Amino acid sequence: MSEWINSLEKPWNIIAWIGVAIAIMLLIWGATGINKYAFNRIKKKQKGMHLAFFERFSSLVIVVAILLISVSAFNGFDSVWHTMLGGTAIISAVVAFVAQDIIKDILAGLMISIHKPFEIGDRIVLENGTAGIVEDLTMRHVVLDGFDTIKYVIPNSKMNNQQVTNFGHHRDLQSAEFEFRVALHSDVGLVKKVIDDTVRKSKYTSPGLPEDGNTVYAPAYFVRFASSALVLTVLVYFEKKYPPEKVIDEINTSVFTALRENGIEIPYEYINVLSPQDAAKNKK
């Protein structure tokens, strides 16, 4: 250890170690880039949540492997490694304790990617009531796209231990959630009917909500009061052959037109700007 530290006092040795560090970083960058390119080629032929997980997992393996090979190639690094970890049981125990959650999440993510209880794009509901559309599977988390732009980031280990209700399992349907705002004085029953009828008439939509052994159209729900509007949502199912952007455009356009035709006001926010003279008149 002391010999390695003393060697760093020589300028040329310092430059050499910096060069080695840069070479290792370039090697990692190149290897992970090749790995990403390979998975992008695979994704063009097939899709699946497991590809997203294994791309990240293989990148991690590559980085760790290069670092371990690099460390073992230099006695100086090797001595530091043994001094810090091999010779210090307390530090080793702390590292193991901190890493156990990470390892648990990675293994749970591996199980999820292999058994595929859900796929990216599936709408799922967890046993604790959390609901959303699966957006991504990372090394440590499942990302759900929830209501009102909420993102749920759930550790893989917790996700793997929960009961999951999947509304899109092994089906050729996708789903998208829509939000519509109407004036506070609107007839909620009429608004729901207009939205439901419009969704059912769309050439893109399909019944997809499981109910008593059948599939039905998901109804519109009045979910909350906003500052100047009533907020309603509806879940729309459509076949995977249809581009999501076309479905979103058609549903938004059709519902907007139907609400206007039925005399239902769509509120918008505005600001009144008063000049000093107008403010003085209002006080009188």
N, C-alpha and C positions, 0 to 999 in steps of 0.2 A: 504493500500500500504506500509506504513512505517513498519507495523507489519510483513508483509511478508519479506521485505528486512532485518529487524532485525533478523528474524528467520534463514536467511541464514548464519549469523555470527557463528552459532553453527556448528561444524564439522560434527556431525552426521546428521544434517538436510541437509547439502550440499551433503553428500553421498547418502542420501535418494532421493533427487531430481535428482541426476545423475542416480541412479538406475531406477527411474520412466521414465526419458528420454530414457534410453536404452531399457526399456520394451516397450515403445511406438514405438520406431524405429523397434524393432523386430516384434511387432504386425503388423505394416505397411508392413514390408518385407514379413511376412508370408501371410497376406491377399492378397497382390498384386501378390505373387507367385501362390497362389491358383487360383486367377482370370486368370492369364496367362495360367496356366495348363488347366483350363476349356475351354478357347477359343481355345487352341491348339487342344483339342479333337474335338471341333466343326468344326475347319478348316479342319480336316481330312475327314469330311463327306460333307462339302460344302465350297465353296469359294466365295469371294465377297469383294469388297472394304468396305462395311459397317461393316464387321467384324473387319477390321483393326482399323476403327474409334471407334467403340463401345468398343473394348478392351482397348484402351487408355482412353476413356471417363469414363468407369467403374472404371478403376484404379484411375483416378483423384477423382471420387466420393468417393471411399473407403478411400483414403488418407485424404480428407477433412473431411469426417464423423468421422474418428478415431481422428483426431486432435480436432474437435469441441467437441466430447464426452470427450476427455481427458481434454480439457480446462475447460469444465463445471463441471468436477469432482473435481477440486481443486479450492478452494476459492482464493488462492494466484494468480493463473493464471487468474482467472476470474476478479479479481480486476485490474490486469495489463491491461487486455483486455478492460475493461470499461474505464480505465484512458486514454489509448492511443487513442481509437476510439470513444467511447461513449461520452467522455468529451471533445474531441477536434474536432470541426466541420471542421477546416481547413484540418487536416490530413485525415479525412473521405472523404472530397471532393476531395483531391488529389488522394487518393486510387481509388475512383470511376472513376475519369477522366482517370487514367492510365489503369484501368481494362476494360474500355469500348471497346477498340479495341480487347482485348483478348476475351471478352464475345461475341462480334460481330463475330469473326472468329470461335469460338466454335459453335455458333448457325448456322452459314452458313455451317460449316462442317457437322452438324447434318442434315440439309436440303439436302445437296449433298448425304450423305450416305443413306437417306431415298428414295429420288426420283431417284438416280442413273443415272444421265445424261451421265455418262461414268463409265467404270470399269478399274481396273488395267490391263494393257496390251493393252488398246485401244489407237489408234493414234488419236489425236485431234488437231484442229487448232483453236486458239482464234481469236476474231474479230480484235485484234491488230496485227495479223500476227504471233504470237508466236505459234510454232508447236512442238510437241513431243509426246512421248509415256508415258502414265500415269504409274508412278512407285509406288507412295504411296499417301495415304491420312492421314495426321497427325491431331492432334487436331487443329492446326492453319494454316496448309499449304497443298497445293496440289503440289506434286513433279513430274515434267515432265523430262523425259530423252530426251534431245534435240540432235541436230546434233553435231558431233565432240566432244563427251564427255561433252557437256554443260548440266548442270542441272538447270532447272528453278524451283525456289521455290516461289510459288504464294500464297498470303494470301487467305484463304477460302472465305472471304467476297468479295474480288475483283473477284475471280473466279465465285462466285455465281451470280454476276451482269453482266457477260459477255456472249455474244453469243458464243456458242461452236459448231463447226462442228466436228462431231464424225464419223470417217471412219470405226469404228468397232462396232457400236451400235447394240445390240441384234443380233450379227452374230457369227457364229462358226469359225471365222478366227482370227488369231493373225498376227502381223506384226513385222518385224525386218528390221532395216536400215543397209545397208552395204556400206563400203567406200573402194574404190580401187584407187591406185596411179599408174600412168604410166609416161613414160619419157616425157620431155617437147616437143620433136620433134614428138610425136605420132599424128596420124590422129584421131582427136576427133570423127569424124563421125563413123569411123571403130570401135573404142573402144566402143562407145555407142551400136552399132549393136551387137558386140560380147557379151557384158554384157546382153543386152535384150534377145538375142537368147538363151543364156545359162540359164537364169532364167526361160524362158518359157518352156525349155526342161526338167527342173528338175521334178522328180516324186513327190516332196513335195509341189511345189508352186501352187497357185491358183490365178485367177484374183480376185482382191479385191478392186480396186480403182473405186469409183462411177463416172460414166460419162454418161450424157444424159440418165439416167434411166437404164443403164447397168453397169456391172463391168468389168474392163479391168486390164491388167497388168500395174503396174506403170513403167514408162520409166526411164532409167538412165539419170542423169543430171550431167553436168560439172559445179561444184560449186565454185572452186577457184584454184588459183595458189599456190603451195607450193614452198619451197626454191629450190627443185630439181625435182619437179613432178607436173603433172596435177592431180587434185583430182576429182573423180566422185563418185556419190552416187546413190543407187537404193533402193527403198522400196519393200520388198518381203513379200507377204501375204501367209500364210499357215494355214491349219486346226489345231485346238487345240489338235487333237489326236496325232500330231507329236511332239516329244520332241524338244524344241528350239535348243538344242546343236547339234542334228543330222542335222537339217536344216542349221544351221550356218556352220557346217563342210562341208556339201555337196555343198553348194553354193560357199563357199570360194575355195574349192578344184576344182570345175568345172570351175569357172571363171579364176582361176590361170592357169589351164591347157589350157583353150581356148585362153587366151591372149598369152601364149607361142607358141601355135600352129599357131597363126596368125602373128607371128613375132613382137608382141608388147612388147617393153622392159618394165620391171618392175624395176624401179630404187631402189637403196639402198644407204645408206649413208656410206661413208668410209673416212678414214683419212690417208694422206700421211705423213710418218715420215721420216725426212731427218737427216742423221748424219752430224756432222760438216764438214766432208770431202766432202759430196755430196753438201752441201750448198755452199762451196767454189768453187766447180766445176761449179755450176749453175751461180755464179756471173761472172765467166770467160766467 
